[in-house]
Amino acid sequence: MEKRRLHISCWLLAVSFWLLAVGCSSSDGTEEPQPTMLTIYVYSPEHPMLIRSAIGPVNPTLAESTVHRLQIWIFESLTGRLVGYLDTTETENSLLNINEGATYQMIVSDEFAKNKPKVDVYVFANVTGANCGCAFNENSTPDQLNAARIEPGYFGLSPLFDAEWIAHKDLSHSLPMTGVLRNQPVVGDAPALRVGTLDRVATVSLTRAVSKVRFVFANTTGAPALTIKDIQMYEGMIPNTEYLIPQDQSLSYNSSSESLLPSQSPIGPVESINDPTAYIYDGQDGQTYENRINNANLTVVGPFYLRESDKRLKGKIIYKIGDGSDQESEYQMNEAGDFQRNHSWIVYAYHAGGGFLQMNALYVKEWINEEVNHAVYNW
């Protein structure tokens, strides 16, 4: 059991908080009390994902970045009392999913508007029993949200959540994302308050809670057929559960090697090209390399979506060249921590002649928090 060092990173969800007064009059012309509304400007997750060192950004697919359901809780920091809660699935055609901002409102009490206590903000996207094994509602407390986990059976090595799973593009087949802000000031005067300072609107980073790995294979034209018999992940690599809100807690890991080809159906023959070495990573920026792999005539296995890990992931590929016997080659990440949440990893294995498989991998480093100045409208 080891302590995980978790890092919250990119894909910003900029959440701006205002309290608006909606004026109205009764039929006899007298002013009715104005409800205090908390208007929330939510910006879609940022796309750039940085690869190891200064390799550069890689964009997620549409299915990997779509928000199908959004839940927002605001609590008083000192007391844990609920200030407001929002739960909406009205996101499919909203600006939220085309990299723009969407507006949401919740009513808050006059007492809150008067006292303006500091607040904690929790944002969950696509968190359901169908893809995480847990679910939350307006009665959920800060302690429950902090303790929320992706349960065993979800985003682990068995069963696998892969490209076919996410291709359904619905709530039950979507990636969970979370973010939190703590002890934030509330400034202004009712009916127009906001979370943050007078100079800067508070923002919370919404981060995918899982990472992905793809295996890409190529053979050389004219060489004996290459068949991938199995891809295995060693024991002690992937946690058996994962906190949705990152915690500095010890976790247990898979106790045995697991196959990433659970059907045990061999992959092959692998696609043959004239020069497999042309797809070795050689220093280009991340998206350029990603596009090159995506547009090539290569054999791709995955992606597989897995719980984040603080381990140096490693495993082995079992393969056969021509009519030869089964062979094994080991793959591994560059270093521990390269598979934190919201990361991507490509393992490229190729046969350039001779009697063995060669490995080349592009490892993801930390996401980088970028300063993003979104337009905020004074409605």
N, C-alpha and C positions, 0 to 999 in steps of 0.2 A: 504494500500500500504506500503510495507516494503522494506528496502534496502537489497539486496542480498549480502551475502559474498561468493564469488565464489573462488574456488581454482583450479589452474591448476595442474594436477598430471600426473601419469605415462603413460605407453605405449609409450616409447621414439621413436621419429622419428629423427634419427641422420642425420643431413644434413651437408655435408662437401662441401665447396665451393672452387673450383680452377679455375683459368683462364689459359687455355692451348693455345698454339700457334700451329696451324696445318700448317706445312710448305709444300709448293708445288712449282713447277716450271712450267713456260710456255713452249710452244713448242720450243722456241728459246733458252731455257736454262737459261733465266733470272728469278730471284726470284720474285714471285708475292707477294703482300702484304698479310701478315698472319692475318686472322681474329682472334680476341680474343674471345675465347670460355669460357663460365662459365660452368664448369662441376660440377654437383651436385650428391653427393653420398647419396642416400636415403636408410635408413634402416627401415625394417618393424617394426610396433609397437610392443613393448615389451608386453609379455603376463601376467606377474604376476599382480594380483589385491589383495590388502590387505584388510582383514576383520577387524572389530572392535578390538582395542587394538593390541595385537601381535598374532592374530589368524593365520595369514599367507596368502599366495597367493592363488588365485583362477583363473584358466585359462578361458578365453572366448572361445566360440565355434568358429569354422572356419568361419561361416557366420557372426559372430559379429566382426571379426577382418580383414576380407578381404577388401583390397583396390581395387575398380573397376575403379575409376577415380582419378587422382591426378592433382591438380592445384597448381602452385607455382608462387608467385609474389615477386619480389625484387624491393624495392623503395629506393631512396635516402632519408635518414632520415630528412634532413633539408628542402628539397624542395618538397618532395613527388613525384619527377619525377620517372617514371618507368625505371628501369634498365634492367629488363628482365622478361619474362613470359613464363611459360610452362604449357601445358594442354595435358594430355595423358591418354588414356585408355589402353595402351599397358602394362598392369599390371597383367593380368590373369595368365600368365605362367612365369612371371618374378620372380627373386629371392626375390622381394619385399614381395611376399605373402608366402614365405617359410622361413621366419625369417632370411633372408640374405639381403645384400645390392644390390641396383640396381643403374645404372648410367644414368644420364640425362644431356643434354647440352643445353645451350642457348648462343647466340652471344651477346656480350656487346660492347659498343662503345669504340673507342680509348680515347675519353675524359674521360670516367669513369675510364679506366685503368690507365690513367695518374694521375688523381686527387685522386682517391681512397677515395671518401667520405664515411662516415658511412651509413649503410643501415638498413632498416627494412625488415624482411622476413615474408611472410604470406603463410601458407600451408593449403589448404582445400582438404579433401578427401571425395568423395561420396556426395558432396553437389550439389543437383539438384532441379529443380522445382517439380520433382515427389516425393521426400521424405522430402523436407524442405519448399517447396513453394517459393523458391527463386533461382536465378541462376546468375553466374558471369562469366566475360570473360576478355580478355586482356585490355579492356577499363575501367575496374573497378578501382576505386581510393581507397587509404587508408581509407578515410572517409566512403566510401560505404562498405568496408570490415569490418571496426570496427562496423558499424551500422547494419550489416547483422543479420537477425533473422530467427529462425525456426518459421514459421508463424502459426497462429491458424489453426487447422485442421490437424496438423502433430505432432505426438508423444504426443498428449494430451489424455484425458480420452474418447474423442469421436471425430472421430473414433479411435479405438484401433489399435496399431501396435503391433502384437503379434507373437508367434512362427510360425504360419501359414504364416504370411506376410513375415518374414525374410527367410523362407525356400525356397523361389524362388531363392535366391543367385544370384541376378543380381543387376545392378546399381540402378534401381528404388526401390529395396527392400533391401537397405543396410544402415548401420548406418553412419551418418555423423561424421567426425572427423576434428578437426582444431588445429592449433598451430601457434604461432607468436613469433618472436624475434625482439627486437627494439634496435636501436642505436648501431649497431654492427660495430666494426672496420674492415677495409679491409687491409690486410697486404701482403707483398711480392712485387715483381716487375713484370710487364708485360713481358712475357705472362703467368706468373704463380702467380696468386693472390688467396687469400682465405679470407673468412669471419671468423673472430676470431682473435686470437693472434698468435705470432710465436710459442708459446708453446702448444696451444690448439685450436683445430678446433671447431667452433661454432656448437651448436646443438639446435634443437627446439623440444619441447615435443608435440607430436601429441596425442590428447585426444578425445575419443568418447564424443560427445556432449550430449548424453542421458544416462539414467540409466535404470536398469531393476528390476522387482519384479516378484517372483513366489510364488504361494500358493500351498502347499503340504498337502494332507489330508490322514488320515488313521483311520480305524475302528478296533475294536477288534474282533477276530474270535469268533463267537457264540453270539455276541451282536446284538440287533436289527439293521436293516439297517440304515446307515447314508446317508442322502441326503443333498447336498449343494444347497440351493435355490437361493442365491445371494451373491455376494461379492461387497461391496460398498466402495468407497473412499469419505470421508467427504468433504464438501465445504471448500474452502480456502487452498487447499493442493498443487495443481499443477498450475504453471503459465500458463497464456493463450498464451504466446509466450516466446522465449528464445533467447538471443544473442549467435551467433555462436562463437564469440570471447568474453570471459567473461568480463562483464562490471559491475561497481558498480552503478546500476540503480534500481529504484523502478519499480515493475511490478504488474499487476493485476492477480488474481487467480480465479480458477473455483468458480462460485457463488452458486453452488448447489451440493448436493451429486450426484455421478455418479456411475452407475453399471459397473463392470468389466465383467459382463456376459450379454452383450447387447441383445443377443437373448432371454434372460429370460428363457432359457432351463435349468432345474435343472441338477446338476452334481451328478450322483449317479446311483446305490448305490456305495458309496466310497469303495475302496479296503479294505478287512479285513486281518489282520495279527495277529500272536499270541501275539506279545508284541509291541504295538505302542510306548511305552516309550523308546524303543531301538534306536529311531531316534531323540530323543531330543539332541540338541547340548550339549556336555559335556566337551568341552575344547580341542578337537583335532584341528589340523591345518585345515585351511580353505579348501584346496583342498581335504583332506581326508574326510571331512564332505560332501563336494559337491559330491564326487564320491559315497559316501555311499547313499546319497539321489538319485542320478541318477541311481544307480544299484538296488535300492529297488523296490518292487512291491507296489508302492504307487500311489495315484491319484494326478496328477499334473495339475494345471491350470496356464497357462502362459508358458513362460515369457511374460510380457507386457513391452514394451519399452516406457518410459515416459520422458518428459522434466525434467531436474533437478529441485530440489526444496530446499529452505533453511528452510522449515517447518519441524516440527515433524509429519511425515505422520501418519495418523490414519484413521480408517474406521470400518466397521462392517461386520461380516459374518452371514448370515441368513441361518439356517439349520433346519432339522427335523430328529428326531431319531425315527425309527419305524413308528408307526401310530400316534405319538404324534403331538402336535401343533407346529407351527413355533417358533423357538427361535433365540436369537441374542447373539453373543459374539463379543467384540471389540478387534481389533488388533491395535498396534501402534509401531512406531520406538522408539529406546532407547532415542534419543534426536534430537533436531533440527540440521540440517546440515548433517545428515547421508545419505541423498539422493542427494548429489552433483553429478555432471556429472561423468560418468565413474564408477558408483557404482553398486553393486548388492545386492539384499535383498531377503531372503527366509523367508516366514511365514509358519510355520508348525503347523497345527491344527489337533488334534487327539481326538478320543473318546475311553477312557480306561475303560468304564463302568460308571454306574450312568446316570444322566439325562442331562449332559452338555458337551460342547466341551472345550477342554483345548488348550492353545496357547503356542507355543515356537517359537522364531524367532532368526535368525542370522542376525545381523545388520552390514552393511558395514561402516567402518570409512574412513578416507582419503586414497587416493592412496599415495604411498611413492615414491619420486624421487630417483631412484637407480643410482649409478655410474656405467655406462656400458662402457667398453672399446672395441669398435668395431674395427676390422681391417680396416685400411684405406690404399688403394693401390696407389702408386705413378705411375700413368699411364704415 
